[in-house]
């Protein structure tokens, strides 16, 4: 009888733990939003996080975006070769970059670089009891730790997504001119064909959603990290895995709401 009940208990523990985690993440978001009236009181903390999240990520984003555009253009040329006009290569590359590849890969790169850093930093602060010291001193951790990171995420990730889109399109243009024997005029004309403002705005909307998710999951796993270097390492790994999973799921949901 105990052998039969063991899988049920295991499934029940997973469900209860999942619901508890979702509730705690929602509480983190609400507590952070509650501190928004104080956003102007600590601009130095916000600027520091904006530099850490945005400016420091530019070199990695530059390489990733350029090659993303190159790959998208090569794939489009391979599929359309001798089937449609060359201008449709620019059309397909522009659509893929603006709607999917730009915001998605930017979020995944930042989840691995910034989300894990936030989790490791907060996990180390918890282990050293620095988070408890904030409470003892009468300081609200959400105002001094959570709010600057949240504001930096929702302001910098849309900017990084737009930069990533531009770099990816430039990468596609480089491949067209140097390798595929497609002129600049043909590539640019193809980009303009079938383009709608929703293509651009969909990526920006996704970036807000992705940035919020990366912040929430990074903060959640950081403050719940277990003691020791192993606990911080597990929390860091959990952030990357959960962020990638939730980014893909939310990407489908946003696409369904915008395009269906």
For each residue, the residues with C-beta under 8 A, 3 or more apart:
1: 4 5
2: 5 6
3: 6
4: 1 7 8
5: 1 2 8 9
6: 2 3 9 10
7: 4 10 11
8: 4 5 11 12
9: 5 6 12 13
10: 6 7 13 14
11: 7 8 14 15
12: 8 9 15 16
13: 9 10 16 17
14: 10 11 17 18
15: 11 12 18 19
16: 12 13 19 20
17: 13 14 20 21
18: 14 15 21 22
19: 15 16 22 23
20: 16 17 23 24
21: 17 18 24 25 220
22: 18 19 25 26
23: 19 20 26 27
24: 20 21 27 28 220 224
25: 21 22 28 29 216 217 220
26: 22 23 29 30
27: 23 24 30 31
28: 24 25 31 32 142 146 216 219 220
29: 25 26 32 33 212 216
30: 26 27 33 34
31: 27 28 34 35 142 146
32: 28 29 35 36 142 146 147 150
33: 29 30 36
34: 30 31 142
35: 31 32 38 39 140 142 143 146 147
36: 32 33 39 147
37:
38: 35 41 42 143 147
39: 35 36 42 46 147 151
40: 43
41: 38
42: 38 39 45 46 143 144 147 148
43: 40 46 47
44: 47 48
45: 42 48 49 144 148
46: 39 42 43 49 50 147 148 151 152
47: 43 44 50 51
48: 44 45 51 52 148
49: 45 46 52 53 148 149 151 152
50: 46 47 53 54 55 152 155 156
51: 47 48 54 55 56
52: 48 49 55 56 114 117 152
53: 49 50 56 57 110 114 149 152 153 156 157
54: 50 51 57 58 152 156 157 159 160
55: 50 51 52 58
56: 51 52 53
57: 53 54 60 61 109 110 113 114 160
58: 54 55 61 62 160 163
59: 62 63
60: 57 63 64 109 113
61: 57 58 64 65 106 109 160 163 164 167
62: 58 59 65 66 167
63: 59 60 66 67
64: 60 61 67 68 105 106 109 164
65: 61 62 68 69 102 105 106 163 164 165 166 167 168 171
66: 62 63 69 70 167 168 170 171 174
67: 63 64 70 71 171
68: 64 65 71 72 97 101 102 105 164 168 171
69: 65 66 72 73 93 97 167 168 169 170 171 172 173 174 175
70: 66 67 73 74 171 172 174 175
71: 67 68 74 75
72: 68 69 75 76 92 93 96 97 101 168 172
73: 69 70 76 77 89 93 171 172 175 176 180
74: 70 71 77 78 175 179 180
75: 71 72 78 79
76: 72 73 79 80 88 89 92 93 96
77: 73 74 80 81 89 180 182
78: 74 75 81
79: 75 76 83 92
80: 76 77 83 84 86 88 89 92
81: 77 78
82:
83: 79 80
84: 80 88
85: 88
86: 80 89 180 182 186 190
87: 90 91 186 187 189 190 193
88: 76 80 84 85 91 92 190 193
89: 73 76 77 80 86 92 93 176 180 182 187 190
90: 87 93 94 172 176 182 186 187 188 189 190 191 193
91: 87 88 94 95 190 191 193 194 195
92: 72 76 79 80 88 89 95 96
93: 69 72 73 76 89 90 96 97 169 172 190 191
94: 90 91 97 98 169 172 190 191 195 199
95: 91 92 98 99 194 199
96: 72 76 92 93 99 100 101
97: 68 69 72 93 94 100 101 102 165 168 169 172
98: 94 95 102 165 199 200 202 203
99: 95 96 199 202 203 255
100: 96 97 103 104 251
101: 68 72 96 97 104 105 168
102: 65 68 97 98 105 106 161 164 165 168 203
103: 100 106 107 161 164 203 204 206 207 210 251
104: 100 101 107 108 206 247 248 251
105: 64 65 68 101 102 108 109 164
106: 61 64 65 102 103 109 110 157 160 161 164 207 210
107: 103 104 110 111 157 161 206 207 210 211 214 243 247
108: 104 105 111 112 243 244 247
109: 57 60 61 64 105 106 112 113
110: 53 57 106 107 113 114 115 157 160 210 211 214
111: 107 108 114 115 116 214 239 240 243 244 247
112: 108 109 115 116 240 243
113: 57 60 109 110 116 117
114: 52 53 57 110 111 117 118 153 214 218
115: 110 111 112 118 119 214 215 217 218 239 240 243
116: 111 112 113 119 120 218 236 237 239 240
117: 52 113 114 120 121 218
118: 114 115 121 122 149 215 218 219 222 239
119: 115 116 122 123 218 219 221 222 225 232 235 236 238 239
120: 116 117 123 124 222 232 235 236
121: 117 118 124 125 222
122: 118 119 125 126 131 145 218 219 222 223 225
123: 119 120 126 127 221 222 223 225 231 232 235 236
124: 120 121 127 128 232
125: 121 122 128 130 131 222
126: 122 123 129 130 131 222 223 225
127: 123 124 225 227 228 231 232
128: 124 125
129: 126 132 133
130: 125 126 133 134
131: 122 125 126 134 135 141 145 223
132: 129 135 136
133: 129 130 136 137
134: 130 131 137 139 140 141 144 145
135: 131 132 138 139 141
136: 132 133
137: 133 134
138: 135
139: 134 135 143 144
140: 35 134 143 144
141: 131 134 135 144 145 146
142: 28 31 32 34 35 145 146 147
143: 35 38 42 139 140 146 147
144: 42 45 134 139 140 141 147 148
145: 122 131 134 141 142 148 149
146: 28 31 32 35 141 142 143 149 150 219
147: 32 35 36 38 39 42 46 142 143 144 150 151
148: 42 45 46 48 49 144 145 151 152
149: 49 53 118 145 146 152 153 215 218 219
150: 32 146 147 153 154 212 215
151: 39 46 49 147 148 154 155
152: 46 49 50 52 53 54 148 149 155 156
153: 53 114 149 150 156 157 211 212 214 215
154: 150 151 157 158 208 211 212 215
155: 50 151 152 158 159
156: 50 53 54 152 153 159 160 211
157: 53 54 106 107 110 153 154 160 161 207 208 210 211 214
158: 154 155 161 162 204 207 208 211
159: 54 155 156 162 163
160: 54 57 58 61 106 110 156 157 163 164 207
161: 102 103 106 107 157 158 164 165 203 204 206 207
162: 158 159 165 166 203 204
163: 58 61 65 159 160 166 167
164: 61 64 65 68 102 103 105 106 160 161 167 168
165: 65 97 98 102 161 162 168 169 200 203
166: 65 162 163 169 170
167: 61 62 65 66 69 163 164 170 171
168: 65 66 68 69 72 97 101 102 164 165 171 172
169: 69 93 94 97 165 166 172 173 191
170: 66 69 166 167 173 174
171: 65 66 67 68 69 70 73 167 168 174 175
172: 69 70 72 73 90 93 94 97 168 169 175 176 187
173: 69 169 170 176 177 184 187
174: 66 69 70 170 171 177 178
175: 69 70 73 74 171 172 178 179 180
176: 73 89 90 172 173 179 180 182 183 184 186 187
177: 173 174 180 182 183 184 187
178: 174 175
179: 74 175 176
180: 73 74 77 86 89 175 176 177
181:
182: 77 86 89 90 176 177 186 187
183: 176 177 186 187
184: 173 176 177 187 188
185: 188 189
186: 86 87 90 176 182 183 189 190
187: 87 89 90 172 173 176 177 182 183 184 190 191
188: 90 184 185 191 192
189: 87 90 185 186 192 193
190: 86 87 88 89 90 91 93 94 186 187 193
191: 90 91 93 94 169 187 188 195
192: 188 189 195
193: 87 88 90 91 189 190
194: 91 95
195: 91 94 191 192 199
196: 199
197: 200 201
198: 201 202 258 259
199: 94 95 98 99 195 196 202 203
200: 98 165 197 203 204
201: 197 198 204 205
202: 98 99 198 199 205 206 254 255 258 259
203: 98 99 102 103 161 162 165 199 200 206 207
204: 103 158 161 162 200 201 207 208
205: 201 202 208 209 254 258
206: 103 104 107 161 202 203 209 210 250 251 254
207: 103 106 107 157 158 160 161 203 204 210 211
208: 154 157 158 204 205 211 212
209: 205 206 212 213 250 254
210: 103 106 107 110 157 206 207 213 214 247 250 251
211: 107 110 153 154 156 157 158 207 208 214 215
212: 29 150 153 154 208 209 215 216
213: 209 210 216 217 243 246 247 250
214: 107 110 111 114 115 153 157 210 211 217 218 243 247
215: 115 118 149 150 153 154 211 212 218 219
216: 25 28 29 212 213 219 220
217: 25 115 213 214 220 221 239 242 243 246
218: 114 115 116 117 118 119 122 149 214 215 221 222 239 243
219: 28 118 119 122 146 149 215 216 222 223
220: 21 24 25 28 216 217 223 224
221: 119 123 217 218 224 225 235 236 238 239 242
222: 118 119 120 121 122 123 125 126 218 219 225 235 239
223: 122 123 126 131 219 220
224: 24 220 221 235
225: 119 122 123 126 127 221 222 231 232 234 235
226: 230 231 234 235
227: 127 231
228: 127 231 232
229: 232 233
230: 226 233 234
231: 123 127 225 226 227 228 234 235
232: 119 120 123 124 127 225 228 229 235 236
233: 229 230 236 237
234: 225 226 230 231 237 238
235: 119 120 123 221 222 224 225 226 231 232 238 239
236: 116 119 120 123 221 232 233 239 240
237: 116 233 234 240 241
238: 119 221 234 235 241 242
239: 111 115 116 118 119 217 218 221 222 235 236 242 243
240: 111 112 115 116 236 237 243 244
241: 237 238 244 245
242: 217 221 238 239 245 246
243: 107 108 111 112 115 213 214 217 218 239 240 246 247
244: 108 111 240 241 247 248
245: 241 242 248 249
246: 213 217 242 243 249 250
247: 104 107 108 111 210 213 214 243 244 250 251
248: 104 244 245 251 252
249: 245 246 252 253
250: 206 209 210 213 246 247 253 254
251: 100 103 104 206 210 247 248 254 255
252: 248 249 255 256
253: 249 250 256 257
254: 202 205 206 209 250 251 257 258
255: 99 202 251 252 258 259 260
256: 252 253 259 260
257: 253 254 260
258: 198 202 205 254 255
259: 198 202 255 256
260: 255 256 257
